Amino acid sequence: MPASSQNPHGGPGDYSAVGSDPDTARELYFSTKFLLYSIDAWEHDRDQRFDLTALTDSFHQSVPVLDFLDWKITAIERGYAQTLLPLNPNASNQYIAHQGALMLLVAEYTGGIALASLLHLVPIIGFMPSVDDNAAYMWGAKAAIRWYAPSCHNLTCKARIDKPRWEGLAKRFTNSRKLVATIPVKMFNGDELVAEVDFTYWVQDVVSMKRHAFDPERIDLLYKHKTKTTAKLIVGLRALEQERSVTERRFDDPYAFMLAGKQGITLARRFSMGTPQLQHLVAARTQHLDRGVAEFAREQARFNIVNIGAGYDSRFWRLKFEGATIYDLDLPVMLNERRRIFDYTRDRQIHNLEIDLETQAIDAVLSASGRFNPNVPTYFIWEGGSMYFGDRHIDRIFSAVARIMAPGSRFWFDYVSEAIIAGTTGIREAEDFIDAMQKLGEPFVTGFSDIGPLARRYHLEIKEDVSAGSVLGIREAIYSHYGFFVLGRS
């Protein structure tokens, strides 16, 4: 549950890196031709990504109108996809002015599935769960449709990519280049050709999208969108708290609705349908952290606050602490969002520092700012981050924090249990949430059952370890799998 969306857990953006371990980045490179034409390779890919029933269900979950229409995927082969839009009361109007949008919608997904079949074992974000950065975004760029007759029966959509194109398309993607491809889609009533569509797609792997993440002028548009999406989800969940009566609110965030916008509120409602406890979990984290910072502030005359991955957090705009110097750390795209939204001329306590947590050390970035005073106590906050980072990156963050923890400092971060990561909780709502985050391209990869060994490694002491259920006074099992650590210098 991130405050922002720096997800470093990395496999290569290479469809030939089958079975790569995300922390050791062990890459297995197969011949492009082998993967495209081998029966074994295709059957492996089909088993992993293209079970027709499961993939149809996934599309229905991601695009509810397809469920309403009872649209189905009926066949997938390498370079080929076939889907069915049945004639039923929900899609019964045969006039182009009304039905054209539905035909174009199903054509887009049919062509996209055919194109995805050329990218061996690469999950398509939004529809297939991903567990690391070996995933891709696919967006429709443009379409041209030609109607020949009204559709008066079940509509069969067929997308076929000619074999001579396969290797060139796959290689372009594998070389981490933006893939733009036009796929022909034909629609039939039985043997009668009803319409044809040329649909153009834009495909790019996650790793190459991040290439210019630190350059606001060159950042990829889709990566900018991806970076903001989960941050919008969390602020949307905070905004839903404001719908409760004033006496029932567990915290007050007057900034949340404007920060979330329509996208954030919609995401929050959508995710809460599958995991209704989600808003309560975010409320628990907000409550616990608000209280922790306030207690720390009462004990200090002067202190720092380092907010790692600030995202759309408004905590230090809605809560004021005398004597605090605040450092919001995040990627430039998120800090630019913060500058666009907040009036920094009104608060000279808060400073924005650009950082890429994958490649830069927190202590070095703070030191280079020329402002940070390492001799006063610091409250470090890593909100919504630990579950997205593998061991290598967690080591980088903990090492940096430990190096600059003055006496009296604290390090707060939230975590999920190892059972959440392993999918062994037996709690449907938890598993639905993990699945939804994987489809969103933000997989959880790290959980903790015992923080002791990690704390000892960095000579830190556990000051508090509390579950969300304890914060809220709720005993339901799901709340025991999400909690909050506070560490100090041992």
Secondary structure, DSSP 8 states (H G I E B T S, - for coil): --SS--------S-TT-TT--TTTT------HHHHHH-HHHHHHHHHHH--HHHHHHHHHHHSHHHHHHT-EEEEEETTEEEEEE--SGGG---SHHHHHHHHHHHHHHHHHHHHHTTSTT--BTTTS--SSS--EEEEEEEEEEEE-S---S-EEEEEE--HHHHHHHHHHHHTT--EEEEEEEEEEETTEEEEEEEEEEEEEEHHHHTTTTT-TTT--HHHHHHHHHHHHHHHHHHHHHTTS-TTT-SS--TTHHHHHHHHHHHHHHHHHHH-TTHHHHHHHHHHHHHHHHHHHHHT-SSEEEEEET-TT--HHHHS--TTEEEEEEE-HHHHHHHHHHS-GGG-TTEEEEE--TTT--HHHHHHHTT---TTS-EEEEETT-GGG--HHHHHHHHHHHHHT--TT-EEEEEEE-HHHHHT-S--HHHHHHHHHHHHTT-------S--HHHHHHTTEEEEEEEEHHHHHT---GGGGGEEEEEEEE-
